[in-house]
Amino acid sequence: MAITLTVTAKGQITLRKEVLNHLGVRPGDKLDIDLLTGGRMQLRPKRGNPVASVFGMLGRPGTPRLSIDKINEIAASGWADEE
């Protein structure tokens, strides 16, 4: 099945939802493009760690998790020079 896309005056194209679904990508994901001979290209999703994978990476085993309220309390006391 051929899908026709239109190039804007800025040289941009918009990939249709059916193309994005076929590639398995969502907003914020990245795509790799290989430029091939004969004016062709190959488009594929860039696989890697999603941005959500950074959450919790600084945690240390055996230390408690802090609630947002506790983090705010600690931050506020730091600004007030309290310990």
N, C-alpha and C positions, 0 to 999 in steps of 0.2 A: 504494500500500500504506500503510495507516494503522498507526502504532505507538503503543501506549498506554503512557504512563509514569505512575508514581505519585509524588505529592508527599509528602515526609516531613513530620513534625511541625515540623521546622526550616525548612520551605519550600524544600527542595532536591529536585532530581531527578537521576537518574543516566541518562546517555545510554547506550544499548545499544551494544555493540561494532559491530553492523551499521550503526548511524547514524554512528559515528566513522569507520568504514571508508569509508562513502559520502562523508563530508566530506573524507576524506584527512588526518585529524588523528591525532596520536600524543600520548602523555602529555607534558605540559609545553607543548603548543601552546595558543594562545588562540583564542577564538571571539568574533565580533561578533554582537550581537543588535540588530535594528531592531524597535522596537515599532510595529505598524501599527494602523490603525483596525479596529474590530470585534473587539477582543480577540485579534488575531492577531500573530504575530511572524515575523521572518525571521532565520534562523541561518546564518552562514557563517564559514569559517575566516578568522582574521586573518592576512593575509599579511605577511611581513616577514622580517627576518634572524633565523635561529635563533641561540640562545645560542652555539653552536659557532663562529659567524662571528667572535667576538671574539678567538679564539686566533690569535696571530701578528700582531695589528694594531699592536703596538708595535715590531716588527722594522724595522730600517733596511737598505736595500739595501747590500750590500758588507760587512755585519757577519756574523760566524759565528754559527750557532745553538749554544746551549749545552745540554749534556745536563743532566739533573736532578742527576747527581752533581756536575758542575761548578758548578751554581747553589748546591747545598748547601755545597760547599767555599767558595765566595765568601761566602755568608751566614755560615758559621761563622767565617771569618777576620775578617769585619766585627764580629761580636760580641766577638771576642777583641782588637779594636783592632789587627789585623795588616793590613799592606798589601803 
